[in-house]
Amino acid sequence: MLTKAELLEPLARRRTDEVVVTTMSVVRPWGRLSDHDLDFASADSAMGHTADLALGIALAQPHRRVLCMNGDGSMLMSLGTLATIVDAGATNFVLMVVQNGTYEITGNQALPGATAVDFAAMARAAGFPRSFHFEDAETYEAALDDILHSPGPTFLSVRVETGSEGPISRTDRETARYIQTSLADWSRRMRAALKR
């Protein structure tokens, strides 16, 4: 099982001009590592639709890689998205499910089937040509370059330790710039960055 640092720091070191869409338990930790106009926190409402949003960005920006860090609870709420991603054929899309086994930002309620669900197998069954699962930091980091640079769509699930992130406030009390402003304001900033 990885820590959030073991999950996110290797990604931050490899980050170039990709769009990175985060949700739930990784919003704040990613914001501590990355301060990029192409970061997008989807943690306000419509839980379960972060992967849909990220897919839309990937389809609208086919020349740019899009990485979506989705929660396991969010993924369970919208499993049909796996088939939609495959059908869309977004070769620039990487979907990661961060498996901490709880709904962390709403109070760490237990996730149904947390120890039994095999997200990587579900992705393969939905038709993902590349699907991975990681439970240790060394194997995960060794595979990252291939995952991030090979044509997709690509799926990976990563088991991480449960943390204690609470609800996102979207105020200046937050340290990450991409959650200090409203979703609408950040969406405008990101849209401008995508045109550069």
Buried (B, 14 or more C-beta within 10 A) or exposed (E): BBEBBBBBBBBBEBBEEBBBBBBBBBBBBBBEBBEBBBBBBBBEEEBBBBBBBBBBBBBEBEEBBBBBBBBBBBBBBBBEBBBBBBEBEBBBBBBBBBBBBBBBBEEBEEBEEBEEBEBBEBBBEBEBBBBBBBEEBEEBBEEBEEBBEEEBBBBBBBBBEBBEBEEBEBEEEBEBBBBBBEBEEBEEBBEEBBEE
